[in-house]
Amino acid sequence: KPAPRADSSAQTGVRANPGRLWRVTDLTTPGFHWEGTWTFDGGKVLFAYRDRNSGTKSEGALELQVWDGAYVRLLNRGSKDVYEGQVQADGKTIKGTTQACGGNPKCRWEAVIER
């Protein structure tokens, strides 16, 4: 079941250029407060995280499935989870969740397009 597409930036006409580097906070893994980057390389998105609490590192790749300037969907083949997010009114912040989050409001991710 896809995540809800509430407060869609498509309704406000915001369209963002994805750039190549996003600064990410990922709270979609229970017990971890991941902070790091997503680097776009064609249809692949490389992530590099560090857990804010333990210092644990995690790296891997996501598959970019949809980017229309207002909405993004990525697949993590390792966890088989789908990340979905909406570009916010500022045109550089993306807020989202994953399918595994269900309706849990604390289970979310946020990114800022850096460049």
Phi, psi and omega in degrees: 000124180294151176294151179297146181254053181292163180040050183297130177289343177298327179291330181266357177082008180287130175227127183248151169275128185292342183064204181236343185224124176245137173268123193237140165244122186238112180248033184265355178251114182307132178089356181236145174239080184286137172227141180170215185227155166242124179248122184274129181221085185068231180273003181252144177235114181272130178248145176224115186238157167225134178285126184298331183274311187257343184085358178302140179253151176215136178224153178176198182225145172247155177255121178287118181259319181217134168215117179240013181092344179234335186224140177230142173225128180231150178248130170263102183296329180297311181266354183058032180252151181249125175266133176229143180206163181240136172290135181273173186300335180286349177078003179226351178256136177240131177239138182200189181214185175236164179298325181292341180291336185061227181259013183290113183292342179276345180267100187202171172222158179215140180224152174236127178289115182271318179196000000 
